C-alpha cells in the first residue's frame, strides 16, 4: 500500500510547524510508530509515550529506511534524504495520519463511542448485537473481543493504537458493515488514540475511581473522559447518564448538536423503569411499554437505558419494535454471568474490579436473592495498579457479604500476599478476623464453593471474561467461569 506524502500531510496541516528535507512528492510505503516495523520508504511517527519517547528511535527508523519522519523535535543534524515534519503533537498526528492512510474508514461507518468507568463493554456490545438483530452488518471494538461482522478478532487493549484501530475499521468497511460500536478508554482519550476518527455519537456511562495509577488524580481521569465529548463533531449526538453526578459535565462544551440524557431514577429524555428485578432477569418499562430481559440489576437497567437512548438517536424510531429487539439481547460474557449447581448454589462471575462496580453487583445480589441466601464473595486487586482502591474494595465487599474470601487477581510483579494486606487495611479488627484469604485463586474459588449452602450466592469478582492470570512476567491460562463450572460438576 502506497500513499502520497502530500495527501497524508493534508490530514495534519493544522499541526505542522515546519517541513524540511526531501520534496513534497515522496511516495510513502508504510506508516508506523514502531521503529522495528519501518519499511524502506516508510513514514515513522515519533510519539512521546507514557514509558518510552519515540524520538529516541528516530536514528534507527532512518537506518531501517524511513524516508518521512514526523516528530515534535527535529534532530540537530537532520538527514537530507528524509522528509522531516515537525508537529505540535505527534500522537494527534499519528491518529490523523492513520485515518487518512486507511481511507478515513470512520466516515464510512456510523461509529459510536462509549466511555465511562463501568458498563462500556456491555453497552458497546449490545449496540453491536442490536444492529445485527435489525439486519445490519456491524463491527465492535471492545475489551472482550473485536468483531468484524461475524468474525472474531482477539482484543489486546480496550482501545487499540491508531494504526491497528483504523485498520480494523477499514476491514469493517470492506466486510460491508455500516455501523460500529467501540469502547473509548480514558487511556485512549488521553493518549489521542482516537484522534482523526469521526464519531456519529458518544455515550457516557458513569465515573468512579479507577486507573489513578495512570491519571494520578480523579480530576485528570474526568478530564480524559470529557475530552472525548469535547472532540465530537457538530453532527454527532452526546448521550449521558443523568444518574451519575459527573454525567452532565460531559455535555458542557461539547460541539455535538444533539445532547440527551438517560436515567432509571428520574425524568430524562430516555427513562427506563424497573418493574421487577430477579436473579434470572428483569421486567422493564418505557413509554407505556413493558418488556422482559435476561439482565439483572439496576446497573444493567442503566446500561439498557443507554442502549435504548442511543438506538433511538441513531434512527430506531419504532419504540415497540426496538423494545422487541432489546428483549432478545443477552448478557455479555463475564458480566453478571450466572452458573448454578445441582444442589441449588448460584455463582455469579463478574468483571467488577472497581469499588463502585463491586457495590453495584453486591447490592443487586442482595436485592434479588431470595432469603435466607448468604452472599459469599471472592475478589482481589490487580498488581502494579491503583493501590488506593484496594482497602476500599475490601471494605465494600466485607460490608455487603456474609463471607469474604480475598485472593489474587492479576498480581503481575507484586507479591500477592502484600496486595491482600493492602486490602485488609481497609477493615477493622472485627471484620479482618472473619475474612478468609488464599493467594491461589483456584483454591479460593473452591473454598467459597465448599462453604456454600443450597440457596447461597457466590460472587467471583474482578476478572469476568478474562481467561488468563498474570503472575510475574508469565501469562497463565485461568478462567473463573471454567473453574466454577468444574467445581459445580461435583456438587450433588
C-alpha positions in Angstrom: 0.0 0.0 0.0 1.4 3.4 -1.0 0.2 6.9 -0.1 1.4 10.2 -1.5 3.3 12.4 1.0 1.2 15.5 0.1 -2.1 13.6 0.6 -1.1 12.4 4.0 0.2 15.7 5.3 -3.1 17.3 4.4 -4.6 15.4 7.3 -2.2 17.1 9.8 -1.9 20.5 8.2 -3.1 22.3 11.3 -0.4 20.6 13.4 2.6 21.2 11.1 5.1 23.7 12.5 7.9 23.1 10.0 8.9 21.0 7.0 12.3 20.3 5.7 14.4 17.8 3.7 13.1 15.8 0.8 10.4 17.3 -1.5 6.7 17.0 -1.2 6.1 14.2 -3.7 7.5 11.3 -1.8 5.6 8.1 -2.1 5.2 6.6 1.4 5.2 2.8 1.5 4.2 2.3 5.1 3.1 4.1 8.3 4.3 3.1 11.8 5.1 4.5 15.2 7.3 1.4 15.9 10.9 1.8 14.6 11.2 -2.0 14.5 8.5 -2.2 11.8 9.8 0.5 9.5 9.9 -0.4 5.8 12.0 1.1 3.1 10.3 4.3 2.0 8.1 4.3 5.1 6.8 7.1 7.4 7.8 6.9 11.0 5.9 8.9 13.7 7.9 9.6 16.9 5.3 9.6 19.7 6.1 10.6 23.2 4.6 7.6 25.1 3.9 7.1 28.8 7.0 5.0 29.3 9.0 5.5 26.1 9.8 8.5 23.9 9.7 7.6 20.3 12.1 10.4 19.4 14.9 8.1 20.8 14.3 5.7 17.9 14.4 8.2 15.0 18.0 7.2 14.1 17.1 3.5 14.0 14.0 4.3 11.9 16.0 6.3 9.4 18.6 3.5 9.2 15.8 1.0 8.5 14.6 3.0 5.5 12.2 5.6 6.8 12.0 8.5 4.3 9.5 10.6 6.2 9.7 11.3 9.9 7.0 13.1 11.9 8.2 14.4 15.2 7.8 17.2 17.8 11.6 17.9 17.9 13.9 17.8 14.9 17.4 16.2 15.3 20.4 18.6 15.4 21.6 17.3 12.0 18.6 16.0 10.1 19.3 13.6 7.3 18.7 15.5 4.0 17.4 12.3 2.3 14.5 12.3 4.7 11.3 14.5 4.6 11.1 15.9 8.1 7.8 17.2 9.5 7.8 18.9 12.9 4.3 18.9 14.5 2.8 20.3 17.7 1.6 16.9 18.9 2.9 13.7 17.2 0.3 11.5 19.0 -2.6 13.5 17.4 -0.7 13.5 14.1 -0.4 9.7 14.2 -4.2 9.3 14.6 -5.0 11.7 11.8 -2.4 10.1 9.5 -3.7 6.6 10.3 -7.2 7.6 9.4 -6.1 9.1 6.1 -3.8 6.1 5.4 -6.7 3.7 5.6 -9.1 5.9 3.6 -10.9 7.5 6.6 -13.0 4.4 7.4 -14.7 6.0 10.4 -16.5 8.4 7.9 -17.9 5.4 6.0 -19.4 3.9 9.2 -21.9 5.1 11.7 -19.4 5.0 14.6 -20.5 5.4 18.2 -18.1 5.6 21.1 -18.9 4.5 24.7 -16.9 5.8 27.6 -17.0 5.7 31.4 -15.7 3.5 34.2 -18.3 0.7 34.2 -20.7 -0.5 31.5 -18.6 0.3 28.4 -18.3 -3.3 27.2 -21.9 -4.1 27.9 -23.3 -1.0 26.1 -21.0 -1.2 23.1 -21.6 -5.0 22.7 -25.4 -4.6 23.0 -25.4 -1.8 20.3 -23.5 -4.1 18.0 -25.9 -7.0 18.7 -28.9 -4.7 18.3 -27.8 -3.7 14.8 -27.2 -7.3 13.8 -30.7 -8.2 15.1 -32.1 -5.4 12.9 -30.5 -6.9 9.9 -27.3 -4.8 9.6 -23.7 -5.8 9.3 -21.9 -4.3 12.2 -18.5 -4.1 13.9 -17.4 -4.0 17.5 -14.2 -2.8 19.3 -14.3 -3.9 22.9 -12.3 -5.1 25.9 -13.6 -8.7 25.4 -13.3 -9.1 21.6 -13.3 -7.1 18.4 -15.8 -8.2 15.8 -15.9 -7.6 12.1 -19.4 -8.7 11.1 -19.3 -12.3 12.2 -15.5 -12.6 12.5 -13.9 -12.5 16.0 -10.6 -10.7 16.2 -8.7 -11.1 19.6 -8.7 -7.9 21.7 -5.4 -6.8 23.3 -6.4 -3.3 24.5 -9.7 -1.6 25.3 -8.9 0.8 22.6 -6.1 -0.2 20.1 -3.4 2.1 18.8 -4.4 4.4 15.9 -2.9 2.2 13.2 -4.5 -1.0 14.4 -7.7 0.8 15.2 -8.1 2.3 11.7 -7.0 -1.0 10.1 -9.9 -2.8 11.9 -12.4 -0.1 10.9 -11.2 -0.4 7.3 -11.8 -4.1 7.5 -15.3 -3.5 8.8 -16.0 -1.2 5.8 -14.6 -3.9 3.4 -16.8 -6.5 5.1 -19.9 -4.4 4.3 -20.5 -3.1 7.8 -22.5 0.2 8.1 -22.3 0.5 11.9 -19.6 0.1 14.6 -19.6 0.5 18.3 -16.4 1.0 20.3 -15.3 1.4 23.8 -13.3 4.5 24.4 -10.9 4.1 27.3 -9.6 7.1 29.3 -6.1 6.0 28.3 -7.1 6.1 24.6 -8.5 9.6 25.0 -5.5 10.9 27.0 -3.1 9.4 24.5 -5.0 10.7 21.5 -5.5 7.1 20.1 -8.9 8.2 18.8 -7.6 11.4 17.1 -8.8 11.6 13.5 -11.8 9.4 14.0 -15.3 10.7 13.1 -17.9 9.7 15.7 -21.6 9.9 15.0 -22.3 9.6 18.7 -20.8 9.4 22.2 -22.3 7.7 25.2 -21.2 8.2 28.8 -21.9 5.6 31.5 -20.5 6.7 34.8 -17.3 7.8 36.5 -15.9 6.2 39.7 -12.4 5.6 41.0 -10.2 3.7 38.5 -6.9 4.0 36.7 -5.4 6.5 39.1 -2.1 4.7 38.8 -2.0 6.3 35.3 -4.1 9.5 35.6 -2.8 10.3 39.2 -5.9 12.4 40.1 -9.6 11.9 39.7 -9.8 15.3 38.0 -7.4 14.2 35.3 -9.4 11.0 34.9 -12.6 13.0 34.5 -10.8 15.4 32.0 -9.7 12.4 29.9 -13.3 11.2 29.6 -14.7 14.6 28.9 -12.1 15.2 26.2 -13.9 12.6 24.1 -17.2 14.6 24.2 -15.3 17.9 23.6 -14.0 16.4 20.4 -17.3 15.2 18.9 -18.4 16.8 15.6 -21.4 19.0 15.4 -23.4 16.3 13.6 -23.0 13.9 16.4 -25.1 13.2 19.5 -23.9 13.2 23.1 -25.8 10.9 25.4 -25.0 10.9 29.1 -26.2 9.3 32.3 -28.3 11.7 34.4 -28.0 9.3 37.4 -24.2 9.9 37.7 -23.0 13.1 39.3 -20.5 13.7 36.5 -22.9 12.9 33.8 -23.9 16.4 32.9 -20.3 17.6 32.9 -19.8 15.6 29.7 -22.3 17.8 27.9 -20.5 21.0 28.9 -18.6 22.4 25.9 -19.4 19.5 23.5 -19.9 20.7 19.9 -22.4 17.9 19.4 -25.7 19.4 18.3 -27.9 16.8 19.9 -27.5 16.5 23.7 -29.6 14.0 25.7 -29.7 12.2 29.0 -30.9 8.7 30.1 -31.9 7.6 33.6 -33.5 4.8 35.6 -34.2 7.1 38.6 -35.7 10.3 37.3 -37.3 12.1 34.4 -35.0 12.1 31.4 -35.0 12.1 27.6 -34.8 8.3 27.8 -36.2 6.8 31.0 -36.4 3.1 31.8 -38.2 1.9 34.9 -37.5 -1.4 36.7 -40.9 -3.1 37.2 -39.4 -6.3 38.7 -35.9 -7.5 39.3 -34.9 -11.2 39.7 -31.8 -13.3 39.6 -32.8 -14.6 36.2 -33.8 -11.2 34.7 -35.9 -8.1 34.9 -39.2 -6.6 33.7 -38.6 -3.1 32.4 -41.0 -0.4 31.1 -40.5 2.6 28.9 -43.1 4.9 27.3 -46.0 2.8 28.4 -44.5 -0.5 27.1 -43.1 -3.3 29.2 -40.5 -5.9 28.1 -38.6 -8.8 29.6 -34.8 -9.1 29.6 -32.4 -11.7 31.0 -30.3 -8.9 32.5 -30.4 -8.4 36.3 -29.8 -5.3 38.4 -30.3 -1.6 38.3 -26.8 -1.1 36.8 -27.9 -3.3 33.9 -31.1 -1.4 33.6 -29.0 1.8 33.3 -26.9 0.1 30.6 -30.1 -0.8 28.7 -31.4 2.7 29.1 -28.2 3.9 27.4 -28.7 1.4 24.6 -32.4 2.4 24.2 -31.4 6.1 24.0 -28.5 5.6 21.6 -30.6 3.4 19.3 -33.4 6.0 19.2 -31.0 8.8 18.4 -29.5 6.6 15.7 -32.9 6.3 14.0 -34.7 3.4 15.6 -38.0 5.3 15.6 -40.5 2.4 16.2 -40.3 2.1 20.0 -42.3 -1.1 20.1 -40.1 -2.8 17.6 -36.9 -1.5 19.3 -38.0 -3.0 22.6 -38.8 -6.3 20.9 -35.2 -6.4 19.6 -33.9 -5.4 23.0 -35.8 -8.2 24.7 -33.7 -10.6 22.5 -30.3 -9.2 23.8 -28.3 -11.4 26.2 -25.7 -10.5 28.8 -22.1 -10.1 27.8 -19.7 -12.9 28.8 -18.3 -12.4 32.3 -20.8 -9.6 33.1 -23.1 -10.8 35.9 -22.9 -14.3 34.3 -24.7 -16.9 36.3 -23.8 -20.5 37.0 -25.9 -22.9 39.0 -25.0 -26.2 40.8 -27.2 -29.2 41.1 -27.6 -28.6 44.8 -29.0 -25.1 44.4 -26.0 -22.8 44.8 -25.7 -19.9 42.3 -22.4 -18.4 41.3 -22.1 -15.0 39.6 -18.9 -14.3 37.6 -18.5 -10.5 37.0 -15.7 -8.2 35.8 -16.3 -5.8 38.8 -12.8 -4.5 39.6 -13.6 -1.1 40.9 -15.3 -0.2 44.3 -18.4 1.2 42.6 -18.8 -1.9 40.3 -18.4 -4.2 43.2 -21.1 -2.3 45.2 -23.5 -2.4 42.3 -23.2 -6.2 41.8 -23.4 -7.0 45.5 -26.3 -4.7 46.1 -28.1 -6.3 43.2 -27.5 -9.8 44.5 -28.8 -8.7 47.9 -31.9 -7.2 46.4 -32.9 -10.2 44.2 -31.6 -13.3 46.0 -34.4 -14.9 48.0 -34.0 -15.1 51.8 -32.2 -16.6 53.6 -29.5 -16.7 50.9 -26.0 -15.8 52.0 -23.5 -13.9 49.8 -20.0 -15.3 49.6 -17.6 -13.0 47.7 -14.3 -13.9 46.2 -12.3 -11.0 45.0 -8.8 -9.5 44.8 -7.0 -6.5 43.2 -4.5 -6.3 40.4 -0.8 -5.8 40.9 1.0 -2.7 39.5 -2.2 -0.8 39.6 -4.0 1.8 41.8 -3.1 0.9 45.4 -5.6 3.3 46.8 -8.7 1.3 45.7 -7.5 -1.9 47.5 -8.7 -1.1 51.0 -11.9 0.5 49.6 -12.7 -2.7 47.6 -12.2 -4.9 50.7 -14.3 -2.6 52.9 -17.2 -2.6 50.4 -17.0 -6.3 49.9 -16.9 -7.0 53.6 -19.8 -4.7 54.3 -22.1 -6.4 51.7 -21.0 -10.1 52.0 -21.8 -12.7 54.6 -18.4 -14.4 53.9 -15.5 -12.7 52.2 -12.5 -14.6 50.6 -9.7 -12.3 49.5 -7.4 -13.7 46.8 -5.2 -12.9 43.8 -6.5 -11.1 40.7 -3.6 -10.4 38.3 -0.7 -9.9 40.8 1.7 -9.1 38.0 5.1 -8.2 39.6 3.8 -7.6 43.1 3.7 -10.0 46.0 0.1 -11.4 46.0 0.2 -11.6 49.8 1.2 -7.9 50.0 -1.8 -6.9 47.8 -4.1 -8.8 50.1 -2.5 -7.0 53.1 -3.3 -3.7 51.4 -7.0 -4.8 51.1 -7.1 -5.9 54.7 -6.0 -2.5 55.7 -9.5 -1.3 54.9 -11.1 -3.5 57.5 -11.5 -3.0 61.2 -10.2 -5.7 63.6 -13.5 -7.5 63.9 -14.0 -7.7 60.1 -10.4 -8.6 59.5 -10.7 -11.6 61.8 -13.6 -13.1 59.9 -12.1 -12.7 56.4 -10.6 -15.7 54.7 -7.5 -15.3 52.4 -5.8 -17.5 49.9 -3.4 -16.2 47.3 -4.2 -19.2 45.0 -7.3 -18.0 43.1 -8.3 -21.6 42.2 -8.2 -22.6 45.8 -10.1 -19.5 46.9 -13.0 -20.3 44.5 -13.1 -23.9 45.7 -13.1 -22.6 49.3 -16.1 -20.5 48.6 -17.9 -23.3 46.9 -17.2 -25.6 49.9 -18.7 -23.1 52.3 -21.8 -22.5 50.2 -25.2 -24.0 51.2 -28.2 -24.6 48.9 -29.7 -21.2 48.1 -26.4 -19.2 48.7 -24.9 -17.0 46.0 -21.2 -16.9 45.3 -19.8 -13.7 43.6 -16.5 -14.3 41.8 -15.4 -10.7 41.0 -12.7 -9.0 39.2 -11.8 -11.0 36.1 -15.1 -11.7 34.3 -14.4 -12.6 30.7 -10.6 -12.9 31.2 -9.1 -16.3 30.5 -5.7 -15.6 31.9 -3.9 -14.7 35.0 -0.7 -12.6 35.0 1.8 -13.7 37.6 5.2 -12.1 37.4 6.1 -12.0 33.8 4.0 -15.0 32.9 0.5 -15.0 31.5 -1.1 -18.3 32.5 -4.5 -19.7 31.4 -7.1 -19.1 34.0 -10.8 -18.6 33.6 -13.2 -18.1 36.6 -16.0 -19.5 34.5 -14.2 -22.7 33.8 -13.2 -23.0 37.5 -16.7 -22.7 38.9 -18.1 -25.0 36.2 -15.6 -27.6 37.2 -16.4 -27.2 40.9 -20.1 -27.4 40.3 -19.8 -30.7 38.4 -19.0 -32.4 41.6 -21.9 -30.9 43.5 -24.7 -33.3 44.3 
